[in-house]
């Protein structure tokens, strides 16, 4: 039995997980993008560049 109080993450419906998926960033046009948003976008680009997502079946 899984207890919600533990705060543990549990994979649900793993058999329905997508294989590889593109990540798209959508944002309204703005003349000025806040630095915190630009840093987030830059981080995500670096983090997911050339690293395909691997899904392992549940044990």
C-alpha positions, 0 to 999 in steps of 0.5 A: 500500500502506498501512503500519501503522507510519505511524499514519495513519487510513484510512477502511475500508468507507466504502460501509457508513457510516451517514448520520446517527446519534444519540449516546446516553450510557448510564451506571449511576445514581449519586448523584455523577457525577465532574466529569470525566465531567460535563465530557465529557458537556457537551462532547459535547452542545455539540460535536454539537448542531445539527451533522449528520454529513456523510459524503463518499465516498472519493476 
